[in-house]
Structure formats: structure tokens, C-alpha cells
Amino acid sequence: AAQGSVGEQVDHKIIGIDPGAGLMKATDKAMKEYGLSDWELVEGSSAAMTAELTQAYKEKKPIIVTGWTPHWMFSKFEMKYLEDPKGAYGKDEQIHTIVRKGLKEDQPSAYAFLDKFEWKPADMEKVMLDIADGKKPEEAAADWVKNNEETVNKWVEGIQPAEGKKLTLAYVAWDSEIASTNVVKTVLEQKLKYQVELSQVEAGPMWVGVSNGDVDGMVAAWLPTTHEDYFKKLGANVEDLGPNLNGTKLGLAVPTYMNITSIEDLKK
Ligand SMILES: C[SH](C)CC(=O)O
């Protein structure tokens, strides 16, 4: 029987993630720019979105999700971004490391490492994929550190260990930041002998926590556009150590078995 429009096939729903994510604001903006007034952006979480994607993919059912790179969905599944001819999602960005003011004086070793931490989308996707395939985040991170000794030793070269000092890192439960934050924790603990506590929060409280010094830092700042609002509001009270990963992307992602190619196709 005729499948009907793609909107009818997916009940006019785009499966999103947590409402505080910049990706959700960017998707709201894109939906307005493409005139998708009869569509709904479903709020939830990164985990719920990937669970729904996994189920739909298994059943070869149509689904449209808010997607980003790096993400394991592009390695584990045959996925594609819908073209964005209006450029609503903007250009490639970077993920920055942001620390509280005063960290350099209080924890020079942690500061020096966090300032040097930088890796590639393929590195992050490896850790993400291991976690998606069932490894615990700390296990996937430890494996990556073990398998990338050369890179890791460059990050910590010449930095004094900080026997037993405590450090707190905040992160949002996005698959990408679960991976990066656990790798950073592993290096801080194994190589620099810190005791690291991870605080999983929403995006807003993550930025607030660093700006008021409740946490020491985070490696989850998507800039210059995705977290522009957070940076505008709180940037003066934090220290931006620059990119830890270059070449990110945001957009709408669909399995390649769907025969749509552009966000424009959602209007049909
Ligand atoms: C979901 S991306 C990892 C970050 C964001 O959109 O705020």
C-alpha cells in the first residue's frame, strides 16, 4: 500500500534529545526556516533517541533523529545527514575544554593536561562505539588509553603527578561527552594520580557549575554556535582552553534506507 508522505510515515515526529542541548535549539530554528510547522520535535535524552533509532533500524522502519558528529550511529548504522540547503545548522564547529577560574593556580597539573587534551573525531567514535556495543564507559576509556599510549604520553609529558588530589568534572550524558569525559578521567587518575569525580548534569547546570567554581572543568563545550548562549551568559566567568576536538557537525540524520535526501523533502 502507498506509504504516504515521509511525514505520515514518521507521524511528523523528529526524535530529539535533552531540551537543554544546543542541537535542540538549532533544530527548532531549522524547523521554522524550512516551514515544518506541522512537525513535532520530540524531547527526551540522547540514550532514548539512540534506543529508538536502534529499534527502528532493526525493523527497517523510517525514523528521523537529531544527529551529530562525532557519533557512533554513523559507524554502527548506514546513516546519512539530510542536506541543509538553507544552512540552518551552520558550519562545522569545535568542542572546547572549559575550566573554572583559578584552576591554573590551584591544580597546575590538571590545568596543564586539560590544556593539552585534544583528539580526533575517529578517536572519540572508537570509544563511543565500544560503549554502544556494551562496554562500561570507564572500561572503554581505559582500553582507549591503553591502546593510545603515545598520544596520551604526549598529553602528560613533563607534568607533575598530583598524588591523590581531588578534581570534579561536569558533563552532559551525550554519547560523545560520556566518551571524552571518561577518557580525561582515566588519564587524570592513571597518569596524574588525581581522584576524579564526574558530575552528570544538564547543559545549563554544567556551564553554571564551572562558572561558579562548583566543578573544576568540562570538555563538552560546543562552540562557537551550539553553546553560544551559554558562552555569552557565562563566558566571562570561565577559562576557555580552546578546542579538544575539531570538525563537529549537527543536523537531521536518517537511515540510508529512507529515500529522502534533504530537509526540504519533509515538506512534501
Ligand atoms: C548534542 S551535542 C553533543 C551538544 C549540544 O547540542 O548542546
The ligand as a Gaussian input file, in Angstrom:
#p B3LYP/6-31G(d) Opt

LIG

0 1
 C       24.154000      17.189000      21.447000
 S       25.608000      17.912000      21.013000
 C       26.713000      16.681000      21.687000
 C       25.752000      19.298000      22.128000
 C       24.552000      20.184000      22.142000
 O       23.747000      20.083000      21.222000
 O       24.414000      21.015000      23.075000

